[in-house]
């Protein structure tokens, strides 16, 4: 057989191979990846946009822009920021959610130094709030808000120079003492992907303590995931310290409960929650 004939036969064979590959590719939906057996519930919860928020400065055309990314240890400052739209414009209209139009959560990367602040919006649409970063380290700043009925949590970082001494996450405990009060957490073991009910009780010397409303309910709860500090959406009851949430993955979470007692004092109790697979 001549060289030309052999080349012609090779070209024809390649054409058949490519045609078969194209046909096979048309039968496969490359946009969908089937989860492994037994993982469907875990994957669905992990990918749900409403389960985990606060992992980026931008989401769905909105961006958190902090006025500054550094601060000095222990010095009061005014932290400014804005929410920018898809064309770079300053977003001005926000929904009222949990009795406020904007919630700002500040916490160090080792999940200490928690602060829940309520900024004030200026005439130009920007926000500002007084804040003090007590210790050196990297702090995560969460802007939690809703626009046209859609909730968002955007996050950026502020660095405080100095010698950083990080703390290990405390071991899980069913109760903690804060400000002379004992706060107990009940609700059984949480499992990844399942809805969990978290109920808290507050006592002083064994006697129940009256709780006043705070942010439109009996309390407010922020849940953060160890490692990436993912922000979980938590739903409160209106008439008791009970919250429902879905923990998307197994591992450690830090729960920050805030409640107001009858004397008007606001208290913060922190719990570690280990979530099973």
C-alpha atoms as a printed R data frame, in Angstrom:
    type eleno elety resid chain resno       x      y      z
1   ATOM     1    CA   UNK     A     1   0.000  0.000  0.000
2   ATOM     2    CA   UNK     A     2   1.338  3.483 -0.896
3   ATOM     3    CA   UNK     A     3   2.151  6.095  1.762
4   ATOM     4    CA   UNK     A     4  -0.691  8.290  0.495
5   ATOM     5    CA   UNK     A     5  -3.198  5.476  0.834
6   ATOM     6    CA   UNK     A     6  -2.042  4.685  4.365
7   ATOM     7    CA   UNK     A     7  -2.440  8.343  5.401
8   ATOM     8    CA   UNK     A     8  -5.905  8.466  3.913
9   ATOM     9    CA   UNK     A     9  -6.977  5.387  5.868
10  ATOM    10    CA   UNK     A    10  -5.568  6.838  9.116
11  ATOM    11    CA   UNK     A    11  -7.497 10.088  8.598
12  ATOM    12    CA   UNK     A    12 -10.719  8.181  8.046
13  ATOM    13    CA   UNK     A    13 -10.162  6.217 11.267
14  ATOM    14    CA   UNK     A    14  -9.607  9.449 13.240
15  ATOM    15    CA   UNK     A    15 -12.832 10.880 11.841
16  ATOM    16    CA   UNK     A    16 -14.778  7.838 13.065
17  ATOM    17    CA   UNK     A    17 -13.193  8.093 16.546
18  ATOM    18    CA   UNK     A    18 -14.053 11.802 16.910
19  ATOM    19    CA   UNK     A    19 -17.604 11.228 15.690
20  ATOM    20    CA   UNK     A    20 -18.131  8.483 18.277
21  ATOM    21    CA   UNK     A    21 -16.729 10.696 21.034
22  ATOM    22    CA   UNK     A    22 -19.019 13.559 20.051
23  ATOM    23    CA   UNK     A    23 -22.035 11.243 20.117
24  ATOM    24    CA   UNK     A    24 -21.109  9.935 23.582
25  ATOM    25    CA   UNK     A    25 -20.579 13.471 24.856
26  ATOM    26    CA   UNK     A    26 -24.022 14.473 23.665
27  ATOM    27    CA   UNK     A    27 -25.538 11.749 25.804
28  ATOM    28    CA   UNK     A    28 -23.823 12.983 29.010
29  ATOM    29    CA   UNK     A    29 -25.033 16.043 30.974
30  ATOM    30    CA   UNK     A    30 -21.715 17.634 31.882
31  ATOM    31    CA   UNK     A    31 -23.455 20.334 33.888
32  ATOM    32    CA   UNK     A    32 -24.650 17.823 36.455
33  ATOM    33    CA   UNK     A    33 -22.464 15.705 38.711
34  ATOM    34    CA   UNK     A    34 -24.211 12.820 40.418
35  ATOM    35    CA   UNK     A    35 -23.291 12.525 44.123
36  ATOM    36    CA   UNK     A    36 -21.942  9.277 45.437
37  ATOM    37    CA   UNK     A    37 -24.394  6.922 47.074
38  ATOM    38    CA   UNK     A    38 -25.290  8.078 50.557
39  ATOM    39    CA   UNK     A    39 -24.011 11.649 50.028
40  ATOM    40    CA   UNK     A    40 -27.103 13.245 48.475
41  ATOM    41    CA   UNK     A    41 -28.324 14.944 51.628
42  ATOM    42    CA   UNK     A    42 -24.879 16.238 52.601
43  ATOM    43    CA   UNK     A    43 -24.168 17.710 49.162
44  ATOM    44    CA   UNK     A    44 -27.579 19.345 48.873
45  ATOM    45    CA   UNK     A    45 -27.199 21.068 52.232
46  ATOM    46    CA   UNK     A    46 -23.619 22.163 51.534
47  ATOM    47    CA   UNK     A    47 -24.540 23.750 48.192
48  ATOM    48    CA   UNK     A    48 -27.659 25.534 49.400
49  ATOM    49    CA   UNK     A    49 -27.047 29.309 49.104
50  ATOM    50    CA   UNK     A    50 -29.304 30.010 52.082
51  ATOM    51    CA   UNK     A    51 -27.520 27.591 54.418
52  ATOM    52    CA   UNK     A    52 -24.050 29.171 54.415
53  ATOM    53    CA   UNK     A    53 -23.160 32.795 53.757
54  ATOM    54    CA   UNK     A    54 -20.338 35.225 54.503
55  ATOM    55    CA   UNK     A    55 -17.561 33.482 52.587
56  ATOM    56    CA   UNK     A    56 -16.869 36.353 50.154
57  ATOM    57    CA   UNK     A    57 -16.946 40.135 49.799
58  ATOM    58    CA   UNK     A    58 -19.227 39.844 46.758
59  ATOM    59    CA   UNK     A    59 -22.414 37.955 45.981
60  ATOM    60    CA   UNK     A    60 -25.140 38.258 43.340
61  ATOM    61    CA   UNK     A    61 -23.906 41.622 42.103
62  ATOM    62    CA   UNK     A    62 -23.422 43.166 45.564
63  ATOM    63    CA   UNK     A    63 -20.025 43.902 47.125
64  ATOM    64    CA   UNK     A    64 -18.901 44.922 50.597
65  ATOM    65    CA   UNK     A    65 -16.329 47.726 50.448
66  ATOM    66    CA   UNK     A    66 -14.622 48.508 53.758
67  ATOM    67    CA   UNK     A    67 -13.185 52.014 54.092
68  ATOM    68    CA   UNK     A    68 -10.047 50.567 55.664
69  ATOM    69    CA   UNK     A    69  -8.510 47.142 56.193
70  ATOM    70    CA   UNK     A    70  -6.233 47.894 59.159
71  ATOM    71    CA   UNK     A    71  -6.738 49.141 62.721
72  ATOM    72    CA   UNK     A    72  -4.706 49.800 65.852
73  ATOM    73    CA   UNK     A    73  -5.043 47.616 68.915
74  ATOM    74    CA   UNK     A    74  -7.290 49.003 71.637
75  ATOM    75    CA   UNK     A    75  -7.931 52.359 69.935
76  ATOM    76    CA   UNK     A    76 -11.584 53.305 69.301
77  ATOM    77    CA   UNK     A    77 -12.238 54.005 65.650
78  ATOM    78    CA   UNK     A    78 -15.147 54.519 63.319
79  ATOM    79    CA   UNK     A    79 -15.395 51.699 60.803
80  ATOM    80    CA   UNK     A    80 -16.951 52.834 57.530
81  ATOM    81    CA   UNK     A    81 -18.195 50.763 54.611
82  ATOM    82    CA   UNK     A    82 -20.666 50.668 51.760
83  ATOM    83    CA   UNK     A    83 -22.567 48.071 49.762
84  ATOM    84    CA   UNK     A    84 -21.839 48.516 46.049
85  ATOM    85    CA   UNK     A    85 -24.161 47.375 43.284
86  ATOM    86    CA   UNK     A    86 -23.276 45.721 39.999
87  ATOM    87    CA   UNK     A    87 -22.520 49.055 38.277
88  ATOM    88    CA   UNK     A    88 -20.464 50.360 41.177
89  ATOM    89    CA   UNK     A    89 -23.285 52.467 42.600
90  ATOM    90    CA   UNK     A    90 -23.888 52.725 46.349
91  ATOM    91    CA   UNK     A    91 -26.888 50.664 47.409
92  ATOM    92    CA   UNK     A    92 -29.143 52.770 49.628
93  ATOM    93    CA   UNK     A    93 -32.362 50.822 50.160
94  ATOM    94    CA   UNK     A    94 -32.346 47.937 52.631
95  ATOM    95    CA   UNK     A    95 -35.111 45.891 54.236
96  ATOM    96    CA   UNK     A    96 -35.727 45.823 57.969
97  ATOM    97    CA   UNK     A    97 -34.585 42.402 59.191
98  ATOM    98    CA   UNK     A    98 -34.466 41.505 62.887
99  ATOM    99    CA   UNK     A    99 -35.527 45.080 63.715
100 ATOM   100    CA   UNK     A   100 -32.561 46.667 61.862
101 ATOM   101    CA   UNK     A   101 -31.618 47.534 58.275
102 ATOM   102    CA   UNK     A   102 -27.995 46.525 58.765
103 ATOM   103    CA   UNK     A   103 -26.233 44.185 61.195
104 ATOM   104    CA   UNK     A   104 -22.443 44.150 61.477
105 ATOM   105    CA   UNK     A   105 -20.752 41.169 63.117
106 ATOM   106    CA   UNK     A   106 -17.070 41.434 64.069
107 ATOM   107    CA   UNK     A   107 -15.081 38.423 65.295
108 ATOM   108    CA   UNK     A   108 -11.417 37.462 65.355
109 ATOM   109    CA   UNK     A   109 -10.336 34.528 63.200
110 ATOM   110    CA   UNK     A   110  -9.993 32.299 66.280
111 ATOM   111    CA   UNK     A   111 -13.661 33.156 67.033
112 ATOM   112    CA   UNK     A   112 -12.941 35.408 70.013
113 ATOM   113    CA   UNK     A   113 -13.735 39.106 70.453
114 ATOM   114    CA   UNK     A   114 -17.299 38.786 69.143
115 ATOM   115    CA   UNK     A   115 -19.204 42.045 68.589
116 ATOM   116    CA   UNK     A   116 -22.669 42.590 67.134
117 ATOM   117    CA   UNK     A   117 -23.032 46.201 65.996
118 ATOM   118    CA   UNK     A   118 -25.700 48.309 64.313
119 ATOM   119    CA   UNK     A   119 -24.185 50.889 61.943
120 ATOM   120    CA   UNK     A   120 -25.746 54.213 60.983
121 ATOM   121    CA   UNK     A   121 -26.314 55.095 57.334
122 ATOM   122    CA   UNK     A   122 -25.154 58.502 56.121
123 ATOM   123    CA   UNK     A   123 -26.793 60.761 53.492
124 ATOM   124    CA   UNK     A   124 -24.474 59.348 50.815
125 ATOM   125    CA   UNK     A   125 -25.612 55.781 51.525
126 ATOM   126    CA   UNK     A   126 -22.437 54.677 53.308
127 ATOM   127    CA   UNK     A   127 -22.482 53.105 56.761
128 ATOM   128    CA   UNK     A   128 -20.304 53.665 59.828
129 ATOM   129    CA   UNK     A   129 -20.095 52.386 63.382
130 ATOM   130    CA   UNK     A   130 -17.712 52.889 66.337
131 ATOM   131    CA   UNK     A   131 -15.633 49.804 67.102
132 ATOM   132    CA   UNK     A   132 -12.563 48.858 69.128
133 ATOM   133    CA   UNK     A   133 -10.355 45.870 68.263
134 ATOM   134    CA   UNK     A   134  -9.066 44.782 71.646
135 ATOM   135    CA   UNK     A   135  -6.287 42.388 70.585
136 ATOM   136    CA   UNK     A   136  -3.999 41.900 67.558
137 ATOM   137    CA   UNK     A   137  -5.026 39.530 64.804
138 ATOM   138    CA   UNK     A   138  -7.166 39.174 61.714
139 ATOM   139    CA   UNK     A   139 -10.833 40.013 62.224
140 ATOM   140    CA   UNK     A   140 -13.716 38.943 60.018
141 ATOM   141    CA   UNK     A   141 -16.323 41.672 59.446
142 ATOM   142    CA   UNK     A   142 -19.770 40.454 58.336
143 ATOM   143    CA   UNK     A   143 -22.374 42.810 56.864
144 ATOM   144    CA   UNK     A   144 -25.711 41.042 57.296
145 ATOM   145    CA   UNK     A   145 -28.676 42.616 55.500
146 ATOM   146    CA   UNK     A   146 -31.570 42.098 53.105
147 ATOM   147    CA   UNK     A   147 -32.382 43.854 49.808
148 ATOM   148    CA   UNK     A   148 -35.760 43.447 48.090
149 ATOM   149    CA   UNK     A   149 -36.552 40.451 50.257
150 ATOM   150    CA   UNK     A   150 -33.273 38.658 49.516
151 ATOM   151    CA   UNK     A   151 -30.911 38.125 52.507
152 ATOM   152    CA   UNK     A   152 -27.168 38.630 52.070
153 ATOM   153    CA   UNK     A   153 -24.104 38.245 54.258
154 ATOM   154    CA   UNK     A   154 -20.911 39.733 52.805
155 ATOM   155    CA   UNK     A   155 -17.593 39.649 54.623
156 ATOM   156    CA   UNK     A   156 -14.184 41.321 54.584
157 ATOM   157    CA   UNK     A   157 -11.137 41.393 56.849
158 ATOM   158    CA   UNK     A   158  -9.512 43.963 59.123
159 ATOM   159    CA   UNK     A   159  -5.976 43.347 60.381
160 ATOM   160    CA   UNK     A   160  -4.734 44.599 63.751
161 ATOM   161    CA   UNK     A   161  -0.936 44.613 64.028
162 ATOM   162    CA   UNK     A   162   0.831 43.083 67.006
163 ATOM   163    CA   UNK     A   163   1.808 39.750 68.477
164 ATOM   164    CA   UNK     A   164  -1.044 37.330 67.862
165 ATOM   165    CA   UNK     A   165  -1.810 34.675 70.459
166 ATOM   166    CA   UNK     A   166  -4.638 32.595 69.037
167 ATOM   167    CA   UNK     A   167  -6.892 30.539 71.277
168 ATOM   168    CA   UNK     A   168  -8.141 27.034 70.705
169 ATOM   169    CA   UNK     A   169 -11.871 26.598 70.336
170 ATOM   170    CA   UNK     A   170 -13.283 25.628 73.774
171 ATOM   171    CA   UNK     A   171 -14.589 22.112 74.155
172 ATOM   172    CA   UNK     A   172 -18.359 21.619 73.763
173 ATOM   173    CA   UNK     A   173 -20.321 22.227 76.962
174 ATOM   174    CA   UNK     A   174 -23.994 22.110 77.776
175 ATOM   175    CA   UNK     A   175 -23.870 25.240 79.910
176 ATOM   176    CA   UNK     A   176 -21.782 28.369 80.388
177 ATOM   177    CA   UNK     A   177 -21.713 31.069 83.050
178 ATOM   178    CA   UNK     A   178 -21.812 34.705 81.971
179 ATOM   179    CA   UNK     A   179 -22.438 37.893 83.990
180 ATOM   180    CA   UNK     A   180 -23.601 35.893 87.015
181 ATOM   181    CA   UNK     A   181 -26.096 33.932 84.909
182 ATOM   182    CA   UNK     A   182 -26.083 30.281 83.917
183 ATOM   183    CA   UNK     A   183 -27.058 29.623 80.294
184 ATOM   184    CA   UNK     A   184 -27.845 26.034 79.325
185 ATOM   185    CA   UNK     A   185 -28.142 24.601 75.819
186 ATOM   186    CA   UNK     A   186 -30.373 21.645 75.011
187 ATOM   187    CA   UNK     A   187 -31.244 20.085 71.682
188 ATOM   188    CA   UNK     A   188 -29.449 16.764 71.395
189 ATOM   189    CA   UNK     A   189 -26.751 15.916 68.874
190 ATOM   190    CA   UNK     A   190 -26.677 17.882 65.633
191 ATOM   191    CA   UNK     A   191 -26.050 16.053 62.358
192 ATOM   192    CA   UNK     A   192 -24.793 17.579 59.134
193 ATOM   193    CA   UNK     A   193 -27.606 18.393 56.726
194 ATOM   194    CA   UNK     A   194 -30.387 17.953 59.301
195 ATOM   195    CA   UNK     A   195 -32.380 20.777 60.803
196 ATOM   196    CA   UNK     A   196 -31.432 21.292 64.441
197 ATOM   197    CA   UNK     A   197 -33.483 22.890 67.198
198 ATOM   198    CA   UNK     A   198 -31.337 24.733 69.744
199 ATOM   199    CA   UNK     A   199 -33.053 25.748 72.978
200 ATOM   200    CA   UNK     A   200 -31.432 27.887 75.673
201 ATOM   201    CA   UNK     A   201 -32.513 28.508 79.269
202 ATOM   202    CA   UNK     A   202 -31.234 31.245 81.573
203 ATOM   203    CA   UNK     A   203 -31.132 30.946 85.362
204 ATOM   204    CA   UNK     A   204 -29.612 32.763 88.339
205 ATOM   205    CA   UNK     A   205 -28.974 30.649 91.447
206 ATOM   206    CA   UNK     A   206 -31.187 27.961 89.945
207 ATOM   207    CA   UNK     A   207 -34.149 30.264 89.342
208 ATOM   208    CA   UNK     A   208 -35.431 31.218 85.853
209 ATOM   209    CA   UNK     A   209 -34.534 34.726 84.705
210 ATOM   210    CA   UNK     A   210 -36.999 36.924 82.846
211 ATOM   211    CA   UNK     A   211 -35.936 37.699 79.269
212 ATOM   212    CA   UNK     A   212 -36.874 40.847 77.370
213 ATOM   213    CA   UNK     A   213 -37.233 41.041 73.594
214 ATOM   214    CA   UNK     A   214 -34.080 41.741 71.607
215 ATOM   215    CA   UNK     A   215 -34.190 42.454 67.846
216 ATOM   216    CA   UNK     A   216 -37.811 41.445 67.574
217 ATOM   217    CA   UNK     A   217 -37.460 38.113 69.385
218 ATOM   218    CA   UNK     A   218 -36.331 36.719 72.721
219 ATOM   219    CA   UNK     A   219 -32.765 36.554 71.486
220 ATOM   220    CA   UNK     A   220 -30.357 36.567 68.576
221 ATOM   221    CA   UNK     A   221 -27.996 33.747 67.580
222 ATOM   222    CA   UNK     A   222 -24.977 33.838 65.253
223 ATOM   223    CA   UNK     A   223 -23.409 30.518 64.232
224 ATOM   224    CA   UNK     A   224 -19.944 30.385 62.633
225 ATOM   225    CA   UNK     A   225 -18.141 27.359 61.234
226 ATOM   226    CA   UNK     A   226 -14.626 26.564 62.425
227 ATOM   227    CA   UNK     A   227 -11.957 27.119 59.764
228 ATOM   228    CA   UNK     A   228 -13.592 29.343 57.153
229 ATOM   229    CA   UNK     A   229 -15.984 31.174 59.538
230 ATOM   230    CA   UNK     A   230 -18.958 30.469 57.292
231 ATOM   231    CA   UNK     A   231 -21.996 32.383 58.568
232 ATOM   232    CA   UNK     A   232 -25.096 30.257 59.152
233 ATOM   233    CA   UNK     A   233 -28.617 31.562 58.775
234 ATOM   234    CA   UNK     A   234 -30.443 30.923 62.061
235 ATOM   235    CA   UNK     A   235 -34.191 31.366 62.599
236 ATOM   236    CA   UNK     A   236 -35.371 32.520 66.062
237 ATOM   237    CA   UNK     A   237 -38.667 31.925 67.801
238 ATOM   238    CA   UNK     A   238 -40.503 35.048 68.876
239 ATOM   239    CA   UNK     A   239 -41.529 33.875 72.331
240 ATOM   240    CA   UNK     A   240 -38.566 31.873 73.684
241 ATOM   241    CA   UNK     A   241 -34.836 31.274 73.319
242 ATOM   242    CA   UNK     A   242 -35.249 28.593 70.676
243 ATOM   243    CA   UNK     A   243 -33.566 28.626 67.263
244 ATOM   244    CA   UNK     A   244 -33.524 26.355 64.221
245 ATOM   245    CA   UNK     A   245 -30.566 25.935 61.886
246 ATOM   246    CA   UNK     A   246 -29.072 23.458 59.457
247 ATOM   247    CA   UNK     A   247 -25.389 22.714 59.926
248 ATOM   248    CA   UNK     A   248 -24.133 21.929 56.400
249 ATOM   249    CA   UNK     A   249 -21.006 19.934 57.272
250 ATOM   250    CA   UNK     A   250 -19.582 17.954 60.143
251 ATOM   251    CA   UNK     A   251 -17.111 19.686 62.452
252 ATOM   252    CA   UNK     A   252 -16.943 22.452 65.039
253 ATOM   253    CA   UNK     A   253 -19.166 25.523 65.186
254 ATOM   254    CA   UNK     A   254 -19.208 28.474 67.547
255 ATOM   255    CA   UNK     A   255 -22.607 29.750 68.660
256 ATOM   256    CA   UNK     A   256 -22.972 33.313 69.971
257 ATOM   257    CA   UNK     A   257 -26.254 33.818 71.826
258 ATOM   258    CA   UNK     A   258 -27.359 37.344 72.713
259 ATOM   259    CA   UNK     A   259 -30.294 38.083 74.988
260 ATOM   260    CA   UNK     A   260 -31.552 40.918 77.165
261 ATOM   261    CA   UNK     A   261 -32.608 40.398 80.772
262 ATOM   262    CA   UNK     A   262 -35.409 42.233 82.535
263 ATOM   263    CA   UNK     A   263 -33.036 44.918 83.802
264 ATOM   264    CA   UNK     A   264 -32.254 45.884 80.189
265 ATOM   265    CA   UNK     A   265 -28.683 44.510 80.173
266 ATOM   266    CA   UNK     A   266 -27.546 42.733 76.994
267 ATOM   267    CA   UNK     A   267 -25.606 39.487 77.543
268 ATOM   268    CA   UNK     A   268 -23.568 37.310 75.176
269 ATOM   269    CA   UNK     A   269 -23.015 33.590 75.808
270 ATOM   270    CA   UNK     A   270 -20.771 31.517 73.527
271 ATOM   271    CA   UNK     A   271 -21.032 27.752 72.972
272 ATOM   272    CA   UNK     A   272 -19.052 25.238 70.919
273 ATOM   273    CA   UNK     A   273 -21.143 22.774 68.945
274 ATOM   274    CA   UNK     A   274 -19.708 19.622 67.386
275 ATOM   275    CA   UNK     A   275 -21.751 18.385 64.443
276 ATOM   276    CA   UNK     A   276 -21.689 14.721 63.477
277 ATOM   277    CA   UNK     A   277 -21.766 13.292 59.964
